[in-house]
Amino acid sequence: MPKAFTLWFTGLSGSGKTTLARRAEETLLERGMKVEVLDGDLVRTNLSKGLGYSKEDRDTNIRRVGFVCHLLTRNDVVAIAACISPYREVRDENRRLLGRFVEVYCKCPLEALKARDAKGLYAKAERGEIPNFTGVSDPYEEPLNPEVIVETDQETEDESAGKIIRTLELMGLIPAWEEEQEYSEEEEAKIKERLRSLGYI
C-alpha cells in the first residue's frame, strides 16, 4: 500500500478547491485509502476560531492546517487540505514539513470568479464591505511549481478531477485502476511532461 501524503488545494475563493477535494476524497476511499478532508471554512470555525484575516493570522491558520496534515499522514491517513492559502512562503513551509506534498493550483481568472459568485462575496469585497479579501484587497501569490494545475474556468469538473487522480497514480501515491483509463493520449502526455519537468518521473 502506498504511503500517506498530503494533497493541498490552493486558489482563490470560488475556484473549485472544496468541490475537487471532495471528488479526490471519494476516489481515494474507493481505492481503500484512509482520508480526511480539511476544508478552509470548517477549519476556520473549529481549529482557528478567533483568528482574523491579517497576514499573520492567515499564516497561523495555514501552519495549523499543515500541522494537522502532518499528524494525519504520520498515522497513514491521506490529508486533503482545501484552503485559499494565499502566501507562497507558508505553503512552502508546509511542503518542507510534510515531505509527500502534492500542490494542486485551482487556477481561475478573477472575472470568471466574479461571474460565478453565488454568495456575492466578490461584489461585497469590491464595495469595501469585506476587508482583506484575497484577490480584491489582499494579494494571492500563485504557486511557482505546483504538481497539478487545473484551469477550472476551462475544464469540466470531471476533467480537473481526472487530471489530479492520474497525477497521483503516476507519482505512485495511489493504486492505479487500469480499467478506469479515461485520459486522452494528449492529456496523459501533458501530465507526464509536467511531472518530468518537476523531477518526479
WOBEL-V225133 format. One line per field, one symbol per residue. phi: phi as a letter, one per 20 degrees, with the letter a starting at -180 (. if undefined). psi: psi as a letter, one per 40 degrees, with the letter a starting at -180 (. if undefined). burial: I if it has 24 or more other ideal C-beta (glycine too) atoms within 12 Angstrom, else O. Layout:
phi->???
psi->???
burial->???
This chain:
phi->.gffbdddecqfgneogfgfffffggffffendeccddegfffgfddcgnfecfgfffffgfffffffgfffffdmdfdddccgkfdfgfgfgfgffemecdedeeebfgfffffeffemffffffenecflefnddcfceffecffcddefeddfgfffffffffffffemecfedgfdfcdfgffgfffffffffenec
psi->hiiiihhhhiiiheeeddddddddddddddeeihihhghddddddddfheiafiddddddddddddddddddddffhhhhhgidgehdddddddddddcghhhhhghhiddddddegdefddddddeedhifhheceiihhiidfidhhhgeediiddddddddddddddeedihigdefhehidddddddddddddeed.
burial->OOOIIIIIIIIIIIIIIIIIIIIIIOIIOOOOIOIIIIIIOOIIOOIIOOIOIOOOOIIIIIIIIIIIIIOIIOOOIIIIIIIIIIIOOIIIIIIOIIOIIIIIIIIIOIOOIIOOIOOOIIOOIOOOOOOOIIIIOOOIIIIOOIIIIIOIIOIOOOIIIIIIIIIIIIIOIIOOOOOOOOIOOOIOOIIOOIIOOOOOO
